Amino acid sequence: MDVLPEARVARIEADVAHLCTDVADIKIDVRALRERVDVVNDNLSKKIDGLDAKWETKFSGLDAKFDAKFDGVAAKFDGLAAKFDAKLDGFETRFDAKLNGLDAKFDAKIDKLTDSLISARNWALLLYIGLAAATFGTMARAFQWI
């Protein structure tokens, strides 16, 4: 089987020509695929951007709802703090009034106790003077000075 080199070259050239047409077809198919991928990419980008905008509006609406709820809760706590402060001020006023009343009662009792002690001191002094006079009187009679 001796095949002439020219026949071999002719056969190789035919195969190469066939390969060239196949490569050209592949290039065309790749270009078509690239165009389709670009179209799909553009469509997906648009859909993703649309979903992003949609989610952004939903999240901003949800954020606004949460802010409103939290502001309401904060307002309730502020109201409770104001009520507590008012009650605490009322309690402080009543406590001060009762404390001042107790202070006045203690001052009156201490003044009364002071008056009683002064009276007892006066009686003790008079009794001491009377006892001394009686003792001197008894001594004077005993020594016959009187």
C-alpha positions as CSV (number, residue, x, y, z in Angstrom):
1,M,0.0,0.0,0.0
2,D,2.0,2.6,-1.2
3,V,0.1,5.8,-1.4
4,L,1.7,8.6,-3.2
5,P,2.7,11.6,-1.1
6,E,0.6,13.9,-3.3
7,A,-2.5,11.8,-2.6
8,R,-1.8,12.0,1.1
9,V,-1.3,15.7,0.9
10,A,-4.5,16.1,-1.0
11,R,-6.3,14.0,1.6
12,I,-4.9,16.1,4.4
13,E,-5.8,19.3,2.6
14,A,-9.4,18.1,2.3
15,D,-9.5,17.3,6.0
16,V,-8.0,20.7,6.8
17,A,-10.6,22.4,4.6
18,H,-13.3,20.4,6.4
19,L,-11.7,21.5,9.7
20,C,-11.7,25.1,8.6
21,T,-15.4,25.0,7.8
22,D,-16.1,23.4,11.1
23,V,-14.1,26.0,12.9
24,A,-15.9,28.8,11.0
25,D,-19.2,27.2,12.0
26,I,-18.0,26.9,15.7
27,K,-17.1,30.6,15.5
28,I,-20.5,31.5,14.3
29,D,-22.1,29.4,17.0
30,V,-19.9,31.0,19.7
31,R,-20.9,34.5,18.4
32,A,-24.5,33.5,18.5
33,L,-24.1,32.1,22.0
34,R,-22.2,35.2,23.2
35,E,-25.1,37.4,21.9
36,R,-27.6,35.2,23.6
37,V,-25.6,35.2,26.8
38,D,-25.4,39.0,26.6
39,V,-29.1,39.2,26.1
40,V,-29.8,36.8,29.1
41,N,-27.2,38.8,31.2
42,D,-29.0,42.1,30.3
43,N,-32.4,40.5,31.2
44,L,-31.1,39.1,34.4
45,S,-29.4,42.4,35.3
46,K,-32.7,44.2,34.7
47,K,-34.7,41.7,36.8
48,I,-32.1,41.8,39.6
49,D,-32.2,45.6,39.5
50,G,-36.0,45.5,39.6
51,L,-36.0,43.0,42.5
52,D,-33.4,45.2,44.3
53,A,-35.6,48.3,43.9
54,K,-38.6,46.3,45.0
55,W,-36.8,44.9,48.1
56,E,-35.4,48.3,48.8
57,T,-38.9,49.8,48.9
58,K,-40.2,47.0,51.0
59,F,-37.3,47.3,53.5
60,S,-37.6,51.0,53.7
61,G,-41.3,50.7,54.3
62,L,-40.6,48.0,57.0
63,D,-37.9,50.3,58.4
64,A,-40.4,53.1,58.6
65,K,-42.9,50.8,60.4
66,F,-40.3,49.7,62.9
67,D,-39.2,53.3,63.5
68,A,-42.8,54.3,64.0
69,K,-43.4,51.4,66.5
70,F,-40.1,52.1,68.3
71,D,-41.0,55.8,68.5
72,G,-44.4,54.8,69.9
73,V,-42.7,52.6,72.5
74,A,-40.2,55.4,73.3
75,A,-43.1,57.8,73.7
76,K,-44.9,55.4,76.1
77,F,-41.7,55.1,78.1
78,D,-41.4,58.9,78.2
79,G,-45.0,59.1,79.4
80,L,-44.3,56.4,82.0
81,A,-41.2,58.3,83.1
82,A,-43.2,61.5,83.4
83,K,-45.9,59.7,85.5
84,F,-43.3,58.2,87.7
85,D,-41.6,61.6,88.1
86,A,-45.0,63.1,89.0
87,K,-45.7,60.3,91.5
88,L,-42.2,60.6,93.0
89,D,-42.6,64.4,93.3
90,G,-46.0,63.8,95.1
91,F,-44.4,61.2,97.4
92,E,-41.5,63.6,98.1
93,T,-44.0,66.4,98.9
94,R,-46.0,64.1,101.3
95,F,-42.8,62.8,102.8
96,D,-41.5,66.3,103.4
97,A,-44.9,67.3,105.0
98,K,-44.9,64.3,107.3
99,L,-41.3,64.8,108.2
100,N,-41.9,68.5,109.0
101,G,-44.9,67.4,111.1
102,L,-42.8,64.9,113.0
103,D,-40.1,67.6,113.4
104,A,-42.7,69.9,114.9
105,K,-44.0,67.1,117.2
106,F,-40.5,66.3,118.4
107,D,-39.7,69.9,119.0
108,A,-42.9,70.3,121.1
109,K,-42.1,67.1,123.1
110,I,-38.5,68.2,123.6
111,D,-39.6,71.6,124.7
112,K,-42.1,70.0,127.1
113,L,-39.3,67.7,128.4
114,T,-37.0,70.7,128.9
115,D,-39.7,72.5,130.9
116,S,-40.2,69.4,133.0
117,L,-36.5,69.1,133.7
118,I,-36.3,72.8,134.7
119,S,-39.3,72.3,137.0
120,A,-37.7,69.2,138.6
121,R,-34.4,71.1,139.1
122,N,-36.3,73.9,140.8
123,W,-38.0,71.4,143.1
124,A,-34.8,69.6,143.8
125,L,-33.1,72.9,144.7
126,L,-36.0,73.8,147.1
127,L,-35.9,70.4,148.7
128,Y,-32.1,70.7,149.1
129,I,-32.5,74.1,150.8
130,G,-35.3,72.7,153.0
131,L,-33.2,69.7,154.0
132,A,-30.2,71.9,154.8
133,A,-32.4,74.2,156.9
134,A,-33.8,71.3,158.8
135,T,-30.4,69.9,159.3
136,F,-29.0,73.2,160.6
137,G,-32.1,73.7,162.8
138,T,-31.7,70.3,164.4
139,M,-28.0,71.0,164.9
140,A,-28.8,74.3,166.5
141,R,-31.2,72.8,169.0
142,A,-28.8,70.0,169.7
143,F,-26.0,72.4,170.5
144,Q,-28.4,74.6,172.3
145,W,-27.8,77.6,170.1
146,I,-31.4,78.2,170.0
